[in-house]
Amino acid sequence: MERETCYTVVGAGHGGKAMAAHLALMGYPVTLFNRTAAHVAGIQARGGIQLTSADSKDGQGFGALRAVTSSMDQALAEADIVMIVVPACAHQDIARMAAPYLRDGQILVLNPGRTCGAIEFVHTLRQEGCTADVIVAETGTFIYASRSDGPAQARIFRTKDAVPLAAIPATRTAQVLDRLCPAYPQFIAGENVLHTSLNNMGAIFHPALTLLNAGRIESTHGDYQFYIEGVTSSVSRVLETLDRERVTIAAALGVRAVTAMEWLQMAYDARGSGLNEAIHNNPGYYGIKAPANLEHRYIFEDVPMSLVPIAALGRQYGVQTKGIESIVRLACIVHGTDYWRTGRTLDKLGLLGLSISELTTYVMEGILP
Amino acid sequence: MERETCYTVVGAGHGGKAMAAHLALMGYPVTLFNRTAAHVAGIQARGGIQLTSADSKDGQGFGALRAVTSSMDQALAEADIVMIVVPACAHQDIARMAAPYLRDGQILVLNPGRTCGAIEFVHTLRQEGCTADVIVAETGTFIYASRSDGPAQARIFRTKDAVPLAAIPATRTAQVLDRLCPAYPQFIAGENVLHTSLNNMGAIFHPALTLLNAGRIESTHGDYQFYIEGVTSSVSRVLETLDRERVTIAAALGVRAVTAMEWLQMAYDARGSGLNEAIHNNPGYYGIKAPANLEHRYIFEDVPMSLVPIAALGRQYGVQTKGIESIVRLACIVHGTDYWRTGRTLDKLGLLGLSISELTTYVMEGILP
């Protein structure tokens, strides 16, 4: 008889706490890792996390954790599956920290990878000299809508029905899904990590919507409806341009990406003659407030970890990304940071100079030239 | 005895009506030209324009015009000084229309030129085969704050104290000022047209402030304070970047441009530790509402006629203009127009390939290599 699957959740933010508690309540042995020990002291003291859930009977109660640690060594020692639930900006650091302790057969899942998270993770492990035969996968989006209301508390508002996941190489996606299925039957096969990476709607919506409403966000501290009042005809024209650039880059790589319009219809049954109308026809967007300021992951995560790699792929494969580049540049100015340098550039991903067929071979079969 | 100076005012918008009426009330023979005859039918019927003025005793009453016409031939026949008061987008057309009728000794003044208006005007006259020895000059800003409340009415809120003006070549600026002085002692010598063109504050403030508040403008129809609520720390960081690019380009051309901070202090005695603070310390900005929509000259005039030539000069002389370029691109997307093509590019200005010393010789002495 197979022994029970041991989960380690990396990251004790809103999402990580919800996932750790939920897995524990499903009966799995769960270790929770967080870099900063102080941040999880409350959970350690209580021995777990109190979870409430709006849509799941099994997602209620006290999720007792097997261990809470800030030692990566300890976090990975017993793990079969490592669920990484940290901002994408931290993926590379986590890879560096994990590299020395990984063992053959372990599965690591970025929840989600944003754009090229799994590729960056694998490249970083390789650079760190890690030779363990692990599988790295990424999801297209985070499975929960969740929030943490206290140090050892989490709340799940909604669990998504279908979340695409792809491993690198794609030949191992099925193996990851098999292992995850008992806990998360919602994960479905994304064709390969270029699909999960390029179907990144946050990249299109978040930074542009934030920057084209920068004055309003800062002068009202976000006191307006982010989508309903922030998206107007001119703003949506910019979103449509960014979306067209994203989908064109995907097409150049042989990937049929979902357009923002298609996604709004699939995810929310929201339709319209253009993005402006479709967004206003999405009841789910009513009531969502804007961020309180511009020091927000809509810029500091979505720009370097999503728009920068999308633009970098566009450049390497000859697709113009003038709209995306303008948004990235404005973000650089606003944050006084060179996101072109700190972001996921192709050299950091190990993709510099690859032909399209070499890139495809890499994501499908894991073989680099 | 010298005969009386005859003025022709080209353009019967808010500004043109105020200027025509004011010149008439000062006692000059004034012809008012407007391309669309229907637009000035009311003025023609009444024979002049009723002017009210907040700050000038001579600016009150009915300004009787010598002629109101939509024939350029007639407009220029008796003109000594042609005051061109049209959006900068129309300068080139006006030059084409005027070219066949110009006579030696006539003076043409663009009120204002925005960036490189006089250079474009002279180049267009040359292209049209005009050989008349005319002087073309541009002002750095429009002399009045004015508004037209009815077909044959104008109102002057304020007349500026000092308005830089430069002729092309600069050796003829003094001659223009001499002729204008009896009517407009407020005009002062700008060093050359690169100074008047590069000290363009609207270029820095208008498009960026509009785009970084696009959602708010469109969702509130401009119902907020354009400067006071629209300028925030992030927005001002973008303005500061654009301003630095402008001033750096000017420096590369040997021009000491006024910074936006210096200008706020000079024009409004508004100071601060940065643009955000200085703008909020300017009482003059309180109460100014935003444009009602994005179909506004803050984009369709300031982008192609100001930001595009500034960026084009930057490119030719090796100064990076990434901030300006981002704003131009977003404007292109929002308006579905290629402002890089329709705007004042160096080929349209006749400046393509000139060295800095050739450019300087041209604006100072009127000699092209």
Chai-1 contact restraints between the chains, C-beta under 6 A:
chainA,res_idxA,chainB,res_idxB,connection_type,confidence,min_distance_angstrom,max_distance_angstrom,comment,restraint_id
A,L212,B,A214,contact,1.0,0.0,6.0,A-B,restraint_1
A,L212,B,G215,contact,1.0,0.0,6.0,A-B,restraint_2
A,N213,B,G215,contact,1.0,0.0,6.0,A-B,restraint_3
A,A214,B,L212,contact,1.0,0.0,6.0,A-B,restraint_4
A,A214,B,S234,contact,1.0,0.0,6.0,A-B,restraint_5
A,A214,B,V235,contact,1.0,0.0,6.0,A-B,restraint_6
A,G215,B,L212,contact,1.0,0.0,6.0,A-B,restraint_7
A,G215,B,N213,contact,1.0,0.0,6.0,A-B,restraint_8
A,G215,B,G230,contact,1.0,0.0,6.0,A-B,restraint_9
A,G215,B,T232,contact,1.0,0.0,6.0,A-B,restraint_10
A,G215,B,V235,contact,1.0,0.0,6.0,A-B,restraint_11
A,R216,B,R216,contact,1.0,0.0,6.0,A-B,restraint_12
A,E218,B,T232,contact,1.0,0.0,6.0,A-B,restraint_13
A,E218,B,S234,contact,1.0,0.0,6.0,A-B,restraint_14
A,S219,B,E229,contact,1.0,0.0,6.0,A-B,restraint_15
A,S219,B,T232,contact,1.0,0.0,6.0,A-B,restraint_16
A,E229,B,S219,contact,1.0,0.0,6.0,A-B,restraint_17
A,G230,B,G215,contact,1.0,0.0,6.0,A-B,restraint_18
A,T232,B,G215,contact,1.0,0.0,6.0,A-B,restraint_19
A,T232,B,E218,contact,1.0,0.0,6.0,A-B,restraint_20
A,T232,B,S219,contact,1.0,0.0,6.0,A-B,restraint_21
A,S234,B,A214,contact,1.0,0.0,6.0,A-B,restraint_22
A,S234,B,E218,contact,1.0,0.0,6.0,A-B,restraint_23
A,S234,B,L294,contact,1.0,0.0,6.0,A-B,restraint_24
A,S234,B,V334,contact,1.0,0.0,6.0,A-B,restraint_25
A,V235,B,A214,contact,1.0,0.0,6.0,A-B,restraint_26
A,V235,B,G215,contact,1.0,0.0,6.0,A-B,restraint_27
A,R237,B,I333,contact,1.0,0.0,6.0,A-B,restraint_28
A,R237,B,V334,contact,1.0,0.0,6.0,A-B,restraint_29
A,V238,B,I333,contact,1.0,0.0,6.0,A-B,restraint_30
A,T241,B,I333,contact,1.0,0.0,6.0,A-B,restraint_31
A,L294,B,S234,contact,1.0,0.0,6.0,A-B,restraint_32
A,K322,B,R329,contact,1.0,0.0,6.0,A-B,restraint_33
A,G323,B,I333,contact,1.0,0.0,6.0,A-B,restraint_34
A,S326,B,S326,contact,1.0,0.0,6.0,A-B,restraint_35
A,S326,B,R329,contact,1.0,0.0,6.0,A-B,restraint_36
A,S326,B,L330,contact,1.0,0.0,6.0,A-B,restraint_37
A,R329,B,K322,contact,1.0,0.0,6.0,A-B,restraint_38
A,R329,B,S326,contact,1.0,0.0,6.0,A-B,restraint_39
A,L330,B,S326,contact,1.0,0.0,6.0,A-B,restraint_40
A,I333,B,R237,contact,1.0,0.0,6.0,A-B,restraint_41
A,I333,B,V238,contact,1.0,0.0,6.0,A-B,restraint_42
A,I333,B,T241,contact,1.0,0.0,6.0,A-B,restraint_43
A,I333,B,G323,contact,1.0,0.0,6.0,A-B,restraint_44
A,V334,B,S234,contact,1.0,0.0,6.0,A-B,restraint_45
A,V334,B,R237,contact,1.0,0.0,6.0,A-B,restraint_46
